[in-house]
Amino acid sequence: MLARLWRWFVAPSQRYGWGAIFVVGGVAGIILWGGFNTFMEYTNTLEFCTSCHEMRDTVYQEYKQSSHYKNPSGVRAICSDCHVPKDWSAKLVRKIKATNELYHKIVGTIDTPEKFEAKRLELAENVWAEMQANNSRECRNCHDYDAMHFEKQTRRAAEKMRAGLDEGKTCIECHKFIVHKRPQDYEDDDR
């Protein structure tokens, strides 16, 4: 039985043994998977995010003025920390959605500062809706209510944070402009 199985494993199909076909296929699969995963991780780097002038000349400049870029603790959050989930399947879904952004780059929807500003509110609303739907999941990768020292916050900030916690609010409901500037045509009743 074992000898027969071995002969099948090494017996030539038309040109190669099944064993060789499985081994080569397995190695090719590992290489493809590794390459895919490596590229997915590369697209999460600050270098990649700022490689196009649309991002480098607009939102990246705003980000460099924010507390997520420079702060007393020296902890820096980059684009992917806020815009890409850590969970692999959710990350894959986000990367698939990002292909829409590539399409708009190719067709020139936001290729000038003026075009970007004209679309800024729509782009921001898409991000806010996503963050609202996932309970600000990416914010909570770093920020945790249980770890907050309310006594070291300003009185008003502590009151607002506690009220938000009691009301079940998600981070993005109150912190829309923590990194990026307010779109010119944005209107909010709670200024």
N, C-alpha and C positions, 0 to 999 in steps of 0.2 A: 504494500500500500504506500509506504513512504517512498520507495523507489519510483513508483508510478507518479506520485505527486511531484517528485524532484524532476522527472523527465518532462512533465507538463510545464513546470516552472522554467526550465532551461530549453525546452524544445523550441525550435524555431517556428515562428508563425510563417510568414513568407520570407522574412529576412532576419528577424531577431527573436530571441527567446522571450517568453512572457515576463520572465524575471527582469530582463533588461528593460523591457517596456515599462514595467511598474517602477523600477528604480529611477529611470530617466524621467518618467512622469512625475514621480515624487520630488525629485531634486528640482525639476522645473517649477513645480507648484510652490515649493519652499522659496525659491528665488523670486518668483512673481509676487508671492505674498509679502516677502521681506521688502521688495522694492516698493510695493503699494503702500505698506505700512510706513516705510521710511519717508516716502513722498508726503503722505498724510501728516506726519509729524513736522516735516519741513514747512508745510503750509501753515503751521501754527507759530512760526517764528516771527519776531518783530521785523527782521530783515525782509521776509516775504511780504508781510502786511504793508510795509512802506515802500515796496519796490515799484509801485506805480505812482505817477505824479499826482493822480487824483487823491490818493490817501496821504502821500508825503506832504503835499502842499496845503492840505486842509485839516482834516481831523487829527493827523499826527502832530501838527503844530499846536493844536488845542490841548491834546493829551500831554504834551511836554510842559504845559503850564499847570497841570492838575496834580492833586495829591497822590494820584495813582502812579505818577512818574517819579516825583521827588517828594520825600516826606521825612520827618524826624527819625523814623524807625529804619529807613533805608530799604524798606520792602517795596518792590516794584511789581505792579501788575501790568502785563502787556496785553495787546489786543485780544489774543486768543483766550486769556484768562477770563475776560468778560463776554466774549462773543462766541466761544466754542465750548460745548459741554466736555466734561472729562470722561463720562461714560462712553465706551466705544461705539455702541449702536446709535446713541443720540448724536455723537460726533459725526458719524457717517451720514446721518440724515441732514445735519447742518452743512456738511461739505457738499452734499447733493444740491441743497438749496442754494449754495454759493455759486453753483454753475450759472444761475440766473444773473448774478453779479458780473460774471465773466462775459456773458452775452452782452450786457449793457456796456461793458468796457469796450468790447469789439465794435459795437454799432455806434459808440460815441455819445451815449445818453448823458454821461457826466464827465466828459473829457476836458471841460474848461471850468475854471472856478465859478463862472456865471451859471453854467448848466448844473454844476453840483449844488450851488446855493438854491437854484430853482427846485431841485429835487430833495433838498435836505429834509424838509418836514416829512415828506412821504417815506424817505429812507428811515428817519428816526421813528416814525410811527410803526413801521414794520418791526424794528428792533424792540420797541416798547411792548408791542402786542405779544411778541415771542417771549419776552421776559415776564410779562404778566401771566401768560399761559403756563409757564413752567415755574411759577412762584419764585422768580429771580434766582433760579438754581445756580447760575454762575457767580452771582454776588455771594451766595451762601457758601461757596467753596472756601472763601476767605473770612467772611463776616458771619458771626454766630451770635444771636441774641444772648445765649447762655454765657458767652465769654465777654460780653460788654460790661464795662465798669461805668455804670450810669452816674456814679458819684463824681467821676472825673470829667464828665461831659458838662457843657454849659447847662444851666437850669432849663432853658428853653429846649435845647436839643434832647435832654433826658426826658422831658415831658412829652415831646413829640414822638420819640422812639418808643416810650412806654405805651402811649396812646395807639401808635401804629401796631404794636405787638398785641394789645388788647383787642383791636379791631380786625386783626388778621390781615393787615395790609402787607403787600409785597414791596420789596425795596424800591423798585422802579416807580412806584406811585408817588413817592416823595423825592427821589434822587435822580430825576431825569437829566439834569445838567451838571452832574458831578465831574464829568470829564469833557464833554463836548458842548459847544455853545448852543444857545437857544436859537432855533430857526426863526427867521424874521417874521414869518406869518403864523407863528405859534400863538394860540390864545388859550389862556387857562384862567378859570375863575378863582383859583386858590393861589394867587401870586403872593 
